[in-house]
Amino acid sequence: MTEDILPDVLEPGLRVVFCGTQAGAVSARRRAYYAGPGNKFWTVLHQTGLLPVKLAPEEFRSLPRYGIGLTDVAKRTSGPDSALRGGHFDVAGFTARIAASTPGIVAFNGKRAAQAALGIREGRLAYGLQPGKLAGAKIYILPSTSGAAAGFWSIEPWKQLAMAVTGTTAR
Protein backbone atom coordinates (compact mmCIF):
# COMPACT_ATOMS: atom_id res chain seq x y z
CA MET A 1 0.00 0.00 0.00
CA THR A 2 1.34 3.43 -0.90
CA GLU A 3 -1.21 5.70 0.80
CA ASP A 4 -1.78 6.39 4.47
CA ILE A 5 -4.73 4.43 5.85
CA LEU A 6 -5.82 7.40 8.01
CA PRO A 7 -4.74 11.01 7.60
CA ASP A 8 -2.68 12.65 10.31
CA VAL A 9 -4.45 15.21 12.45
CA LEU A 10 -1.48 17.45 13.11
CA GLU A 11 -0.87 21.17 13.18
CA PRO A 12 1.60 23.40 15.02
CA GLY A 13 1.08 24.04 18.71
CA LEU A 14 -1.20 21.16 19.75
CA ARG A 15 -1.23 20.38 23.47
CA VAL A 16 -1.08 16.61 22.94
CA VAL A 17 -0.74 14.24 20.00
CA PHE A 18 -1.95 10.68 20.49
CA CYS A 19 0.03 8.07 18.61
CA GLY A 20 -1.12 4.53 17.93
CA THR A 21 0.61 1.69 16.14
CA GLN A 22 -1.64 1.42 13.07
CA ALA A 23 -5.32 1.66 12.17
CA GLY A 24 -7.31 -1.34 13.29
CA ALA A 25 -9.38 -3.23 10.73
CA VAL A 26 -12.65 -1.49 11.67
CA SER A 27 -10.96 1.93 11.74
CA ALA A 28 -9.53 1.32 8.28
CA ARG A 29 -12.94 0.29 6.91
CA ARG A 30 -14.68 3.29 8.50
CA ARG A 31 -11.76 5.64 7.73
CA ALA A 32 -11.89 6.90 11.32
CA TYR A 33 -9.48 6.63 14.25
CA TYR A 34 -10.31 4.27 17.13
CA ALA A 35 -13.57 3.12 15.53
CA GLY A 36 -13.57 -0.49 16.74
CA PRO A 37 -16.62 -1.39 18.85
CA GLY A 38 -14.55 -2.28 21.93
CA ASN A 39 -12.20 0.70 21.77
CA LYS A 40 -12.52 3.10 24.73
CA PHE A 41 -10.52 6.00 23.21
CA TRP A 42 -13.35 8.49 22.64
CA THR A 43 -15.03 7.65 25.95
CA VAL A 44 -11.75 8.03 27.87
CA LEU A 45 -10.98 11.41 26.30
CA HIS A 46 -14.34 12.64 27.55
CA GLN A 47 -14.17 10.90 30.97
CA THR A 48 -10.76 12.40 31.73
CA GLY A 49 -11.77 15.91 30.71
CA LEU A 50 -9.54 16.06 27.62
CA LEU A 51 -12.73 16.61 25.61
CA PRO A 52 -15.80 18.49 26.89
CA VAL A 53 -18.08 16.23 24.82
CA LYS A 54 -17.81 12.65 23.63
CA LEU A 55 -17.03 12.64 19.94
CA ALA A 56 -17.77 9.86 17.47
CA PRO A 57 -14.77 8.34 15.68
CA GLU A 58 -15.83 10.01 12.42
CA GLU A 59 -15.43 13.42 14.11
CA PHE A 60 -11.67 12.95 14.54
CA ARG A 61 -10.85 15.88 12.24
CA SER A 62 -12.34 18.27 14.83
CA LEU A 63 -9.76 17.40 17.51
CA PRO A 64 -7.36 20.31 16.85
CA ARG A 65 -9.97 22.75 18.18
CA TYR A 66 -9.40 21.01 21.55
CA GLY A 67 -5.60 21.08 21.20
CA ILE A 68 -5.42 17.38 20.31
CA GLY A 69 -3.84 15.60 17.34
CA LEU A 70 -3.62 12.03 16.06
CA THR A 71 -1.11 9.92 14.16
CA ASP A 72 0.23 6.37 13.95
CA VAL A 73 3.76 4.99 13.65
CA ALA A 74 2.66 2.60 10.87
CA LYS A 75 0.56 4.70 8.49
CA ARG A 76 0.21 2.37 5.50
CA THR A 77 -0.97 -0.85 7.14
CA SER A 78 -4.03 -1.82 9.15
CA GLY A 79 -5.20 -4.70 11.28
CA PRO A 80 -4.13 -6.22 14.59
CA ASP A 81 -0.81 -5.20 16.12
CA SER A 82 0.24 -8.86 16.06
CA ALA A 83 0.48 -8.62 12.24
CA LEU A 84 2.95 -5.70 12.35
CA ARG A 85 6.53 -6.27 11.25
CA GLY A 86 9.50 -3.96 11.67
CA GLY A 87 9.31 -2.74 8.09
CA HIS A 88 5.76 -1.46 8.61
CA PHE A 89 6.94 1.25 11.00
CA ASP A 90 8.03 4.64 9.64
CA VAL A 91 9.87 5.96 12.68
CA ALA A 92 11.77 8.65 10.75
CA GLY A 93 8.54 9.93 9.17
CA PHE A 94 6.76 9.85 12.52
CA THR A 95 9.57 11.79 14.23
CA ALA A 96 9.62 14.36 11.42
CA ARG A 97 5.85 14.85 11.69
CA ILE A 98 6.11 15.39 15.46
CA ALA A 99 9.01 17.83 15.01
CA ALA A 100 7.02 19.81 12.43
CA SER A 101 3.88 20.02 14.56
CA THR A 102 5.68 20.86 17.85
CA PRO A 103 3.14 19.43 20.33
CA GLY A 104 3.67 19.83 24.05
CA ILE A 105 3.16 16.10 24.65
CA VAL A 106 3.30 12.93 22.56
CA ALA A 107 1.09 10.29 24.18
CA PHE A 108 1.43 6.71 22.97
CA ASN A 109 -1.83 4.77 23.08
CA GLY A 110 -0.21 1.48 24.06
CA LYS A 111 3.31 0.24 24.59
CA ARG A 112 3.77 -1.25 21.11
CA ALA A 113 3.68 2.16 19.41
CA ALA A 114 6.10 3.56 21.99
CA GLN A 115 8.49 0.63 21.60
CA ALA A 116 8.63 1.11 17.85
CA ALA A 117 8.94 4.92 17.93
CA LEU A 118 11.42 5.08 20.79
CA GLY A 119 13.44 1.97 19.91
CA ILE A 120 12.86 0.37 23.32
CA ARG A 121 12.50 -3.37 23.87
CA GLU A 122 9.47 -4.91 25.53
CA GLY A 123 9.44 -5.10 29.31
CA ARG A 124 11.38 -1.89 29.80
CA LEU A 125 8.51 0.58 29.64
CA ALA A 126 6.32 1.88 32.43
CA TYR A 127 3.08 3.78 31.95
CA GLY A 128 3.07 7.52 32.54
CA LEU A 129 5.53 10.33 31.92
CA GLN A 130 8.83 9.14 30.47
CA PRO A 131 12.32 10.56 30.92
CA GLY A 132 13.56 12.55 27.97
CA LYS A 133 11.70 14.10 25.06
CA LEU A 134 10.79 13.31 21.48
CA ALA A 135 11.42 16.17 19.05
CA GLY A 136 11.02 18.57 22.00
CA ALA A 137 7.76 17.03 23.27
CA LYS A 138 7.23 15.35 26.63
CA ILE A 139 6.45 11.64 26.29
CA TYR A 140 3.64 9.70 27.96
CA ILE A 141 2.93 6.00 27.55
CA LEU A 142 -0.67 4.98 28.19
CA PRO A 143 -2.51 1.67 28.43
CA SER A 144 -4.04 0.88 25.06
CA THR A 145 -7.72 1.70 24.69
CA SER A 146 -8.14 -1.22 22.28
CA GLY A 147 -10.68 -3.83 23.27
CA ALA A 148 -7.97 -6.44 22.58
CA ALA A 149 -5.92 -4.96 25.44
CA ALA A 150 -8.74 -4.86 28.00
CA GLY A 151 -6.91 -7.23 30.36
CA PHE A 152 -4.18 -4.61 30.89
CA TRP A 153 -6.46 -1.59 31.20
CA SER A 154 -6.15 1.19 33.77
CA ILE A 155 -7.51 4.71 33.41
CA GLU A 156 -5.06 6.14 35.98
CA PRO A 157 -2.24 6.98 33.53
CA TRP A 158 -4.85 8.64 31.29
CA LYS A 159 -5.98 10.76 34.25
CA GLN A 160 -2.35 11.74 34.93
CA LEU A 161 -1.97 12.78 31.30
CA ALA A 162 -5.19 14.81 31.44
CA MET A 163 -3.89 16.60 34.53
CA ALA A 164 -0.65 17.44 32.71
CA VAL A 165 -2.55 18.68 29.63
CA THR A 166 -5.40 20.59 31.29
CA GLY A 167 -4.05 21.36 34.75
CA THR A 168 -7.25 20.00 36.31
CA THR A 169 -8.24 16.62 37.70
CA ALA A 170 -10.46 14.26 35.74
CA ARG A 171 -14.19 14.34 36.32
C-alpha positions as CSV (number, residue, x, y, z in Angstrom):
1,M,0.0,0.0,0.0
2,T,1.3,3.4,-0.9
3,E,-1.2,5.7,0.8
4,D,-1.8,6.4,4.5
5,I,-4.7,4.4,5.8
6,L,-5.8,7.4,8.0
7,P,-4.7,11.0,7.6
8,D,-2.7,12.6,10.3
9,V,-4.5,15.2,12.5
10,L,-1.5,17.5,13.1
11,E,-0.9,21.2,13.2
12,P,1.6,23.4,15.0
13,G,1.1,24.0,18.7
14,L,-1.2,21.2,19.8
15,R,-1.2,20.4,23.5
16,V,-1.1,16.6,22.9
17,V,-0.7,14.2,20.0
18,F,-1.9,10.7,20.5
19,C,0.0,8.1,18.6
20,G,-1.1,4.5,17.9
21,T,0.6,1.7,16.1
22,Q,-1.6,1.4,13.1
23,A,-5.3,1.7,12.2
24,G,-7.3,-1.3,13.3
25,A,-9.4,-3.2,10.7
26,V,-12.6,-1.5,11.7
27,S,-11.0,1.9,11.7
28,A,-9.5,1.3,8.3
29,R,-12.9,0.3,6.9
30,R,-14.7,3.3,8.5
31,R,-11.8,5.6,7.7
32,A,-11.9,6.9,11.3
33,Y,-9.5,6.6,14.2
34,Y,-10.3,4.3,17.1
35,A,-13.6,3.1,15.5
36,G,-13.6,-0.5,16.7
37,P,-16.6,-1.4,18.8
38,G,-14.6,-2.3,21.9
39,N,-12.2,0.7,21.8
40,K,-12.5,3.1,24.7
41,F,-10.5,6.0,23.2
42,W,-13.3,8.5,22.6
43,T,-15.0,7.7,26.0
44,V,-11.8,8.0,27.9
45,L,-11.0,11.4,26.3
46,H,-14.3,12.6,27.6
47,Q,-14.2,10.9,31.0
48,T,-10.8,12.4,31.7
49,G,-11.8,15.9,30.7
50,L,-9.5,16.1,27.6
51,L,-12.7,16.6,25.6
52,P,-15.8,18.5,26.9
53,V,-18.1,16.2,24.8
54,K,-17.8,12.7,23.6
55,L,-17.0,12.6,19.9
56,A,-17.8,9.9,17.5
57,P,-14.8,8.3,15.7
58,E,-15.8,10.0,12.4
59,E,-15.4,13.4,14.1
60,F,-11.7,13.0,14.5
61,R,-10.8,15.9,12.2
62,S,-12.3,18.3,14.8
63,L,-9.8,17.4,17.5
64,P,-7.4,20.3,16.8
65,R,-10.0,22.8,18.2
66,Y,-9.4,21.0,21.5
67,G,-5.6,21.1,21.2
68,I,-5.4,17.4,20.3
69,G,-3.8,15.6,17.3
70,L,-3.6,12.0,16.1
71,T,-1.1,9.9,14.2
72,D,0.2,6.4,14.0
73,V,3.8,5.0,13.7
74,A,2.7,2.6,10.9
75,K,0.6,4.7,8.5
76,R,0.2,2.4,5.5
77,T,-1.0,-0.8,7.1
78,S,-4.0,-1.8,9.1
79,G,-5.2,-4.7,11.3
80,P,-4.1,-6.2,14.6
81,D,-0.8,-5.2,16.1
82,S,0.2,-8.9,16.1
83,A,0.5,-8.6,12.2
84,L,2.9,-5.7,12.3
85,R,6.5,-6.3,11.3
86,G,9.5,-4.0,11.7
87,G,9.3,-2.7,8.1
88,H,5.8,-1.5,8.6
89,F,6.9,1.3,11.0
90,D,8.0,4.6,9.6
91,V,9.9,6.0,12.7
92,A,11.8,8.6,10.8
93,G,8.5,9.9,9.2
94,F,6.8,9.8,12.5
95,T,9.6,11.8,14.2
96,A,9.6,14.4,11.4
97,R,5.8,14.9,11.7
98,I,6.1,15.4,15.5
99,A,9.0,17.8,15.0
100,A,7.0,19.8,12.4
101,S,3.9,20.0,14.6
102,T,5.7,20.9,17.8
103,P,3.1,19.4,20.3
104,G,3.7,19.8,24.0
105,I,3.2,16.1,24.6
106,V,3.3,12.9,22.6
107,A,1.1,10.3,24.2
108,F,1.4,6.7,23.0
109,N,-1.8,4.8,23.1
110,G,-0.2,1.5,24.1
111,K,3.3,0.2,24.6
112,R,3.8,-1.3,21.1
113,A,3.7,2.2,19.4
114,A,6.1,3.6,22.0
115,Q,8.5,0.6,21.6
116,A,8.6,1.1,17.8
117,A,8.9,4.9,17.9
118,L,11.4,5.1,20.8
119,G,13.4,2.0,19.9
120,I,12.9,0.4,23.3
121,R,12.5,-3.4,23.9
122,E,9.5,-4.9,25.5
123,G,9.4,-5.1,29.3
124,R,11.4,-1.9,29.8
125,L,8.5,0.6,29.6
126,A,6.3,1.9,32.4
127,Y,3.1,3.8,32.0
128,G,3.1,7.5,32.5
129,L,5.5,10.3,31.9
130,Q,8.8,9.1,30.5
131,P,12.3,10.6,30.9
132,G,13.6,12.6,28.0
133,K,11.7,14.1,25.1
134,L,10.8,13.3,21.5
135,A,11.4,16.2,19.1
136,G,11.0,18.6,22.0
137,A,7.8,17.0,23.3
138,K,7.2,15.3,26.6
139,I,6.5,11.6,26.3
140,Y,3.6,9.7,28.0
141,I,2.9,6.0,27.5
142,L,-0.7,5.0,28.2
143,P,-2.5,1.7,28.4
144,S,-4.0,0.9,25.1
145,T,-7.7,1.7,24.7
146,S,-8.1,-1.2,22.3
147,G,-10.7,-3.8,23.3
148,A,-8.0,-6.4,22.6
149,A,-5.9,-5.0,25.4
150,A,-8.7,-4.9,28.0
151,G,-6.9,-7.2,30.4
152,F,-4.2,-4.6,30.9
153,W,-6.5,-1.6,31.2
154,S,-6.1,1.2,33.8
155,I,-7.5,4.7,33.4
156,E,-5.1,6.1,36.0
157,P,-2.2,7.0,33.5
158,W,-4.8,8.6,31.3
159,K,-6.0,10.8,34.3
160,Q,-2.4,11.7,34.9
161,L,-2.0,12.8,31.3
162,A,-5.2,14.8,31.4
163,M,-3.9,16.6,34.5
164,A,-0.7,17.4,32.7
165,V,-2.6,18.7,29.6
166,T,-5.4,20.6,31.3
167,G,-4.0,21.4,34.8
168,T,-7.2,20.0,36.3
169,T,-8.2,16.6,37.7
170,A,-10.5,14.3,35.7
171,R,-14.2,14.3,36.3
